[in-house]
Structures are given as C-alpha cells and as structure tokens.
Amino acid sequence: MKYLLFILTGLLGLITLFFTWIYIQRANLDYNPEGRFFSAEDGVVFHEQAKIVYGMLALLGLILTVVCMIPLLKRKTQLPKNA
C-alpha cells in the first residue's frame, strides 16, 4: 500500500507539473480581442478560455497531490510505540 501511494503521488505530481506548464505557456500568448491566438508555425488557433481550464486542472492536481502526501508525511513523523 505504501509503494502504491508513492507511485500515485509521483504520477499526480507529474501530471500537475504538465498542466501547470501548459497553463503558463497559454497565459503568455498574445490573444486578440476575440480571445484567439493563431500560431503560424503550427497552424493552430488557441482560445483564451482554455487557459482557465488548464489552470483549474493544475490546481486540482496540486490539491490531490497534497492530499496524497499527507499520509506519507504522517507515516514518517510517527514514532515507534516502544520508544
């Protein structure tokens, strides 16, 4: 169970970093008044509303990562009962 919690926490942390990176990339784009950015290199139109979704996913991932870390931290700080 302990290793499963380590793996889950690590995966959630990586997913959170990914969504945070996308959010930062999207927040730095120069959107037009309609809320669109056209990338001539990729031929893709990015919408400003998507950055809000990526920000919320990053925040949710951060919350879930912290929730998964709490039992791991509690296990490390517990002293043996015989000490």
C-alpha positions, 0 to 999 in steps of 0.5 A, a space after each residue: 500500500 505504501 509503494 502504491 501511494 508513492 507511485 500515485 503521488 509521483 504520477 499526480 505530481 507529474 501530471 500537475 507539473 504538465 498542466 501547470 506548464 501548459 497553463 503558463 505557456 497559454 497565459 503568455 500568448 498574445 490573444 486578440 480581442 476575440 480571445 484567439 491566438 493563431 500560431 503560424 508555425 503550427 497552424 493552430 488557433 488557441 482560445 483564451 478560455 482554455 487557459 482557465 481550464 488548464 489552470 483549474 486542472 493544475 490546481 486540482 492536481 496540486 490539491 490531490 497531490 497534497 492530499 496524497 502526501 499527507 499520509 506519507 508525511 504522517 507515516 514518517 513523523 510517527 514514532 515507534 510505540 516502544 520508544 
